[in-house]
């Protein structure tokens, strides 16, 4: 038996498990029977070592793949019948859609759709219509929607994805908080930082524009390219530091666009810990 009940937390790919870092342990220590679901991966496996936390590998494609999505949906139905959670909190587009519908069918009492962003905003035409429909379905199948910021809540309401009374923000909003100590300049070794700057080829005395994240159009890379073009037109000397790995063809395209603009461009690729780069 548990003090609070059984809760399921779900995301699409295992790298997104980091979005809930610390939360499964926090719940388990307070008496919850915690179940975490994502596609297979190292980040998911590491959670299995936490007492009170059970992990479940459920393959899901991030993009639309009809046959694979049907298999994933059936797997969600089976898993929810097996676990029978009292509460489920799911986020990221594909897991949010499939799990919310499955949870509605299985009649999970509380089905929270955790809205961390709107992927549809960087799409056009048929793609935008489809993603808009998917968001509305996921929201309709949920009993409540939790937005990670006030502006995101207002945008979802503006796009008529959700009624105002169904979507809430906790406090002033946050996806999972920020570890300030990890990016506190005073806690970092100056010699190490200076060595990193030299190894990256960063020029002292020239402003650094930084980007940290997956390299995809969804993260605003093309908007960044336009902003840097304006800096060039205004004659503002700068250098660009990009921290993150290429995620898809749109990221490769945007990166090539940045390279073609003639900036002093520094690329690190994917890094384990981005705190030092901040």
VEXPANU-713209 format. One line per 4 residues: their letters; for each residue x, z, y of N, C-alpha, C. Coordinates in pm, whole numbers, plus 50000, padded with zeros to 5 digits. Layout:
A> X:Z:Y:X:Z:Y:X:Z:Y | ...
% end
This chain:
XXXX> 50085:50000:49881:50000:50000:50000:50088:50000:50124 | 50032:49953:50237:50105:49951:50363:50026:50025:50470 | 50096:50062:50576:50031:50136:50685:49938:50047:50766 | 49977:49921:50784:49902:49834:50875:49830:49720:50805
XXXX> 49890:49660:50704:49829:49547:50638:49932:49439:50611 | 49883:49321:50582:49970:49210:50544:49965:49104:50654 | 50082:49061:50701:50091:48961:50807:50181:48847:50763 | 50141:48725:50798:50219:48606:50767:50264:48542:50898
XXXX> 50393:48510:50905:50452:48442:51021:50501:48305:50974 | 50463:48198:51044:50500:48065:50998:50551:47973:51107 | 50656:47895:51075:50708:47789:51161:50737:47668:51073 | 50761:47553:51134:50778:47430:51057:50913:47423:50987
XXXX> 51022:47429:51064:51156:47415:51004:51230:47546:51014 | 51327:47565:50925:51390:47698:50916:51471:47732:51040 | 51521:47630:51115:51595:47660:51237:51506:47731:51339 | 51374:47708:51329:51280:47773:51422:51253:47918:51386
XXXX> 51303:47963:51270:51292:48105:51235:51361:48190:51341 | 51464:48133:51405:51533:48204:51513:51444:48237:51630 | 51332:48166:51645:51240:48194:51754:51173:48330:51739 | 51175:48383:51616:51114:48515:51593:51219:48618:51553
XXXX> 51344:48596:51592:51454:48685:51554:51421:48831:51585 | 51434:48915:51485:51409:49059:51501:51265:49100:51476 | 51172:49007:51488:51030:49042:51477:50989:49080:51335 | 51030:49003:51232:50991:49044:51095:51041:49184:51060
XXXX> 51166:49215:51096:51220:49349:51068:51141:49456:51143 | 51111:49428:51270:51035:49521:51354:50900:49555:51288 | 50831:49453:51239:50701:49475:51175:50716:49551:51044 | 50817:49512:50963:50838:49576:50833:50869:49725:50850
XXXX> 50949:49759:50950:50985:49899:50974:50866:49983:51018 | 50762:49917:51063:50642:49988:51108:50528:49981:51005 | 50563:49943:50882:50468:49953:50773:50393:49827:50737 | 50424:49715:50802:50356:49590:50767:50419:49529:50642
XXXX> 50338:49464:50563:50385:49380:50452:50403:49240:50512 | 50528:49201:50534:50559:49082:50613:50594:48964:50523 | 50533:48848:50551:50563:48724:50481:50600:48619:50584 | 50715:48552:50563:50762:48449:50656:50767:48316:50582
XXXX> 50712:48212:50646:50703:48080:50583:50768:47975:50671 | 50849:47889:50611:50905:47773:50680:50956:47675:50575 | 51002:47559:50620:51072:47469:50529:51198:47538:50478 | 51249:47498:50362:51368:47564:50306:51487:47558:50400
XXXX> 51571:47663:50397:51691:47663:50479:51759:47799:50482 | 51880:47800:50534:51961:47921:50536:51899:48031:50620 | 51845:47995:50735:51787:48096:50824:51671:48170:50756 | 51591:48096:50679:51481:48160:50605:51535:48250:50495
XXXX> 51637:48203:50423:51695:48282:50314:51750:48415:50361 | 51808:48416:50480:51869:48539:50533:51766:48648:50556 | 51642:48610:50585:51536:48709:50609:51497:48781:50481 | 51522:48718:50367:51481:48777:50239:51555:48906:50209
XXXX> 51665:48933:50278:51743:49055:50255:51687:49176:50332 | 51588:49152:50417:51531:49261:50497:51423:49333:50415 | 51435:49464:50395:51333:49537:50319:51195:49519:50379 | 51097:49489:50297:50960:49473:50344:50926:49333:50390
XXXX> 51025:49242:50387:51001:49103:50429:51014:49010:50308 | 50914:48929:50286:50916:48829:50178:50916:48690:50240 | 50997:48600:50186:51006:48465:50241:50947:48363:50144 | 50894:48255:50200:50832:48150:50119:50875:48014:50173
XXXX> 50940:47934:50089:50982:47799:50126:50867:47703:50105 | 50829:47634:50212:50720:47538:50203:50763:47413:50283 | 50806:47307:50214:50855:47188:50283:50752:47128:50379 | 50794:47105:50502:50709:47041:50603:50794:46945:50684
XXXX> 50740:46827:50713:50810:46730:50798:50774:46758:50942 | 50873:46753:51030:50846:46778:51172:50760:46666:51232 | 50789:46540:51194:50713:46426:51243:50595:46395:51151 | 50508:46302:51194:50391:46266:51113:50428:46183:50991
XXXX> 50402:46236:50872:50423:46166:50744:50300:46195:50658 | 50199:46109:50661:50069:46139:50600:50073:46194:50458 | 50144:46128:50366:50144:46174:50227:50215:46309:50213 | 50329:46324:50282:50402:46452:50279:50319:46562:50343
XXXX> 50246:46529:50450:50163:46628:50519:50049:46677:50431 | 49993:46587:50350:49886:46627:50257:49941:46725:50154 | 50060:46694:50101:50122:46785:50004:50150:46922:50067 | 50198:46921:50190:50226:47047:50261:50097:47126:50284
XXXX> 49990:47056:50317:49862:47123:50341:49810:47189:50215 | 49819:47119:50103:49776:47176:49975:49862:47298:49942 | 49992:47289:49971:50081:47403:49946:50042:47522:50033 | 50000:47496:50158:49955:47604:50245:49829:47671:50188
XXXX> 49736:47591:50139:49614:47648:50079:49648:47740:49962 | 49737:47693:49875:49776:47773:49759:49844:47902:49801 | 49933:47890:49899:50010:48008:49942:49918:48113:50006 | 49826:48069:50090:49737:48164:50156:49642:48229:50057
XXXX> 49600:48155:49955:49517:48216:49850:49596:48322:49774 | 49725:48297:49758:49811:48392:49686:49838:48517:49770 | 49873:48499:49896:49913:48611:49982:49792:48688:50035 | 49688:48615:50077:49569:48676:50136:49605:48768:50254
XXXX> 49668:48712:50358:49708:48797:50471:49588:48846:50552 | 49606:48959:50618:49505:49008:50711:49517:48935:50845 | 49642:48902:50880:49672:48832:51005:49774:48723:50975 | 49759:48608:51039:49864:48507:51034:49895:48463:51177
XXXX> 50024:48446:51204:50070:48399:51335:50159:48278:51310 | 50112:48160:51348:50187:48038:51321:50213:47963:51450 | 50329:47900:51458:50365:47822:51576:50446:47702:51537 | 50484:47621:51635:50546:47488:51622:50440:47392:51568
XXXX> 50440:47266:51616:50325:47178:51595:50277:47161:51451 | 50365:47123:51358:50317:47090:51223:50268:47214:51148 | 50347:47321:51148:50302:47444:51082:50176:47497:51148 | 50171:47488:51281:50054:47536:51353:49928:47463:51311
XXXX> 49938:47331:51294:49822:47251:51255:49779:47278:51111 | 49874:47262:51017:49840:47274:50875:49797:47416:50839 | 49871:47515:50887:49841:47654:50851:49711:47702:50915 | 49685:47659:51038:49561:47703:51104:49438:47651:51031
XXXX> 49443:47524:50989:49329:47468:50916:49314:47537:50780 | 49427:47554:50711:49422:47621:50580:49372:47764:50594 | 49417:47834:50697:49373:47971:50720:49225:47980:50750 | 49172:47881:50821:49028:47877:50850:48949:47855:50721
XXXX> 48999:47766:50634:48931:47739:50507:48934:47861:50417 | 49049:47928:50411:49066:48046:50325:48997:48168:50384 | 48961:48158:50513:48896:48268:50586:48990:48387:50608 | 49110:48359:50652:49200:48466:50696:49135:48531:50818
XXXX> 49120:48664:50819:49042:48730:50926:49089:48700:51068 | 49222:48711:51092:49274:48682:51227:49380:48574:51215 | 49358:48466:51289:49447:48350:51282:49499:48320:51423 | 49623:48362:51449:49682:48347:51582:49765:48219:51586
XXXX> 49735:48133:51681:49816:48014:51704:49910:48046:51820 | 50040:48051:51792:50140:48087:51893:50188:47959:51961 | 50146:47940:52085:50178:47818:52160:50306:47839:52240 | 50414:47772:52195:50545:47784:52262:50574:47666:52354
XXXX> 50491:47564:52348:50511:47445:52430:50411:47339:52390 | 50412:47228:52464:50320:47118:52436:50401:46991:52417 | 50424:46956:52291:50502:46838:52259:50439:46710:52313 | 50307:46711:52327:50235:46592:52372:50275:46549:52513
XXXX> 50331:46640:52593:50360:46609:52733:50470:46504:52748 | 50552:46483:52647:50658:46382:52657:50621:46256:52581 | 50493:46241:52545:50449:46122:52472:50351:46041:52557 | 50328:45918:52513:50238:45828:52585:50153:45751:52483
XXXX> 50046:45690:52533:49965:45601:52451:49901:45668:52331 | 49908:45597:52217:49845:45645:52094:49907:45776:52049 | 50040:45789:52063:50107:45912:52022:50052:46033:52094 | 50026:46019:52224:49972:46131:52302:49829:46164:52258
XXXX> 49751:46061:52230:49613:46083:52184:49612:46160:52053 | 49701:46121:51960:49707:46186:51829:49751:46332:51843 | 49858:46356:51921:49908:46493:51935:49808:46582:52008 | 49735:46524:52104:49632:46600:52174:49522:46642:52075
XXXX> 49484:46549:51988:49382:46581:51887:49431:46689:51793 | 49558:46681:51752:49615:46781:51662:49614:46920:51727 | 49650:46928:51856:49651:47057:51925:49509:47115:51929 | 49413:47031:51959:49274:47078:51968:49223:47128:51833
XXXX> 49262:47058:51726:49220:47100:51592:49283:47235:51556 | 49415:47249:51581:49485:47374:51550:49425:47490:51628 | 49393:47465:51754:49336:47570:51838:49194:47605:51793 | 49116:47504:51757:48979:47528:51712:48976:47607:51582
XXXX> 49076:47583:51496:49081:47652:51367:49135:47794:51378 | 49190:47829:51494:49246:47963:51516:49140:48056:51573 | 49160:48185:51550:49067:48281:51609:49111:48320:51749 | 49241:48301:51779:49293:48329:51913:49423:48253:51933
XXXX> 49456:48228:52059:49578:48154:52094:49662:48241:52186 | 49792:48249:52155:49886:48327:52235:49986:48230:52297 | 49988:48220:52429:50084:48134:52501:50204:48218:52544 | 50322:48156:52544:50443:48232:52576:50471:48239:52726
XXXX> 50389:48174:52807:50407:48185:52953:50274:48162:53023 | 50265:48212:53144:50143:48194:53224:50122:48047:53257 | 50231:47977:53291:50219:47834:53327:50173:47751:53206 | 50220:47786:53086:50179:47714:52965:50030:47735:52939
XXXX> 49985:47858:52957:49842:47886:52939:49759:47800:53035 | 49799:47796:53162:49725:47720:53262:49726:47570:53230 | 49841:47521:53180:49852:47379:53146:49761:47344:53028 | 49755:47431:52928:49669:47407:52812:49522:47404:52853
XXXX> 49486:47490:52947:49348:47492:52998:49320:47366:53079 | 49418:47327:53163:49404:47208:53246:49382:47082:53162 | 49451:47074:53048:49438:46959:52959:49315:46968:52869 | 49237:47074:52886:49114:47096:52810:49140:47108:52660
XXXX> 49252:47170:52628:49285:47195:52488:49218:47322:52438 | 49192:47415:52530:49144:47546:52492:49061:47605:52606 | 48962:47686:52570:48883:47756:52672:48960:47876:52723 | 48949:47907:52851:49028:48017:52912:49017:48149:52839
XXXX> 48899:48180:52785:48879:48310:52722:48947:48320:52585 | 48993:48209:52530:49052:48211:52396:49204:48222:52400 | 49268:48195:52513:49414:48193:52520:49464:48303:52612 | 49562:48381:52563:49614:48495:52639:49766:48489:52646
XXXX> 49821:48567:52738:49966:48583:52753:49997:48731:52747 | 50097:48770:52671:50138:48911:52664:50231:48939:52782 | 50193:49037:52864:50275:49071:52980:50293:48952:53072 | 50417:48930:53117:50447:48815:53202:50485:48694:53119
XXXX> 50488:48712:52986:50518:48601:52897:50662:48594:52852 | 50683:48559:52726:50817:48536:52670:50801:48491:52527 | 50887:48396:52483:50881:48352:52343:50928:48462:52250 | 51044:48520:52280:51092:48632:52198:51194:48716:52274
XXXX> 51189:48710:52407:51285:48786:52487:51422:48720:52491 | 51509:48772:52575:51646:48721:52589:51742:48838:52579 | 51844:48823:52496:51948:48926:52483:52044:48911:52601 | 52018:48986:52708:52097:48974:52830:52245:49004:52805
XXXX> 52272:49099:52716:52411:49137:52690:52492:49019:52637 | 52425:48930:52562:52497:48817:52501:52547:48718:52604 | 52486:48717:52723:52530:48623:52826:52576:48695:52953 | 52606:48823:52941:52657:48900:53055:52805:48869:53073
XXXX> 52838:48805:53183:52976:48761:53209:53075:48877:53204 | 53030:48997:53245:53121:49112:53250:53162:49160:53111 | 53085:49125:53009:53115:49169:52872:53201:49069:52796 | 53227:48954:52857:53304:48850:52790:53450:48853:52834
XXXX> 53538:48816:52744:53683:48818:52770:53720:48701:52860 | 53778:48733:52977:53814:48630:53074:53916:48531:53018 | 54008:48582:52938:54110:48494:52879:54046:48395:52783 | 53951:48445:52704:53880:48358:52610:53800:48252:52686
XXXX> 53733:48294:52793:53653:48200:52873:53741:48093:52936 | 53855:48136:52989:53947:48041:53052:54000:47940:52949 | 54029:47991:52828:54075:47903:52721:53968:47803:52680 | 53843:47849:52677:53733:47761:52641:53716:47651:52746
XXXX> 53726:47689:52873:53715:47590:52981:53822:47483:52967 | 53945:47528:52938:54055:47432:52923:54033:47340:52804 | 53989:47398:52693:53970:47317:52572:53858:47215:52588 | 53758:47248:52671:53648:47156:52696:53681:47052:52802
XXXX> 53785:47081:52881:53821:46988:52988:53738:47006:53113 | 53691:47129:53137:53613:47158:53258:53708:47173:53377 | 53676:47105:53485:53759:47110:53606:53718:47229:53693 | 53814:47312:53729:53786:47425:53818:53750:47373:53957
XXXX> 53659:47443:54023:53623:47408:54160:53517:47300:54170 | 53470:47246:54056:53364:47145:54057:53241:47202:53986 | 53127:47190:54051:53003:47248:53997:52973:47192:53858 | 52931:47283:53767:52895:47244:53631:52743:47248:53617
XXXX> 52686:47135:53575:52545:47130:53539:52537:47144:53388 | 52465:47245:53340:52461:47272:53197:52328:47240:53133 | 52333:47192:53010:52214:47170:52928:52239:47233:52792 | 52145:47317:52745:52157:47379:52613:52028:47354:52536
XXXX> 52039:47293:52419:51919:47269:52338:51936:47152:52244 | 51832:47128:52165:51832:47010:52078:51829:46885:52165 | 51910:46785:52129:51915:46663:52208:51802:46570:52165 | 51692:46578:52241:51573:46498:52218:51501:46483:52351
XXXX> 51428:46375:52366:51355:46352:52492:51259:46466:52521 | 51206:46529:52414:51113:46640:52431:51171:46753:52514 | 51304:46766:52513:51369:46875:52586:51406:46837:52729 | 51364:46718:52774:51384:46683:52914:51515:46615:52946
XXXX> 51580:46555:52848:51709:46490:52874:51698:46374:52972 | 51591:46297:52963:51576:46184:53054:51546:46230:53196 | 51479:46344:53209:51458:46404:53341:51592:46449:53398 | 51676:46504:53311:51811:46544:53352:51890:46422:53401
XXXX> 51879:46311:53330:51950:46189:53370:51907:46144:53509 | 51777:46152:53539:51727:46114:53670:51778:46208:53779 | 51781:46339:53748:51831:46437:53845:51979:46412:53878 | 52057:46379:53775:52200:46354:53795:52222:46224:53872
XXXX> 52135:46127:53850:52143:46003:53927:52126:46031:54076 | 52035:46123:54107:52013:46160:54247:52135:46233:54304 | 52200:46316:54222:52322:46383:54267:52430:46280:54302 | 52441:46179:54217:52541:46073:54243:52510:46000:54373
XXXX> 52382:45968:54395:52342:45898:54516:52371:45982:54641 | 52358:46114:54627:52383:46204:54740:52530:46240:54756 | 52614:46189:54664:52757:46214:54673:52797:46355:54636 | 52719:46421:54552:52750:46559:54511:52842:46555:54388
XXXX> 52963:46609:54403:53058:46610:54292:53011:46711:54187 | 53012:46671:54062:52964:46760:53956:53019:46714:53821 | 53006:46801:53723:53039:46767:53585:52927:46821:53496 | 52904:46754:53384:52790:46785:53299:52837:46840:53165
XXXX> 52787:46959:53130:52819:47023:53003:52693:47023:52915 | 52700:46953:52802:52586:46943:52711:52619:47018:52582 | 52540:47122:52554:52560:47205:52434:52441:47184:52342 | 52464:47124:52227:52356:47101:52131:52380:46974:52052
XXXX> 52317:46965:51935:52332:46850:51848:52220:46750:51867 | 52247:46623:51835:52146:46519:51844:52037:46544:51740 | 51911:46540:51786:51798:46574:51699:51724:46451:51648 | 51721:46345:51730:51650:46224:51688:51698:46105:51769
XXXX> 51638:45988:51745:51682:45866:51814:51659:45873:51965 | 51556:45944:52009:51531:45957:52153:51644:46037:52218 | 51697:46137:52147:51809:46214:52198:51933:46130:52210 | 51958:46045:52110:52073:45955:52114:52061:45858:52232
XXXX> 51941:45806:52255:51916:45712:52364:51939:45777:52500 | 51886:45899:52516:51902:45970:52643:52049:46005:52667 | 52120:46042:52561:52261:46076:52574:52342:45953:52616 | 52310:45839:52558:52379:45715:52597:52350:45679:52743
XXXX> 52229:45710:52787:52193:45686:52927:52278:45773:53019 | 52298:45898:52980:52381:45989:53058:52526:45940:53061 | 52575:45897:52946:52713:45849:52938:52735:45727:53028 | 52634:45641:53036:52648:45517:53112:52650:45539:53262
XXXX> 52609:45659:53308:52602:45685:53451:52737:45726:53510 | 52838:45741:53425:52973:45767:53475:53000:45910:53516 | 52922:46006:53467:52949:46146:53497:53075:46193:53422 | 53131:46303:53469:53230:46375:53388:53148:46450:53284
XXXX> 53136:46392:53166:53044:46442:53064:53121:46515:52953 | 53082:46639:52926:53145:46720:52823:53040:46751:52717 | 53066:46713:52592:52972:46736:52483:53036:46829:52380 | 52965:46935:52344:53018:47030:52245:52963:47005:52106
XXXX> 52848:46934:52097:52777:46929:51970:52708:47062:51946 | 52656:47080:51822:52587:47204:51789:52686:47320:51784 | 52647:47435:51839:52733:47555:51835:52653:47671:51775 | 52723:47762:51710:52660:47878:51647:52605:47974:51749
XXXX> 52682:47999:51856:52643:48096:51958:52663:48036:52096 | 52553:48015:52167:52563:47948:52297:52592:48044:52413 | 52593:48175:52385:52612:48272:52494:52737:48250:52576 | 52849:48222:52511:52976:48201:52582:52967:48080:52674
XX> 52892:47979:52633:52881:47857:52714:52799:47881:52839 | 52701:47966:52829:52629:48005:52951:52725:48072:53050
% end
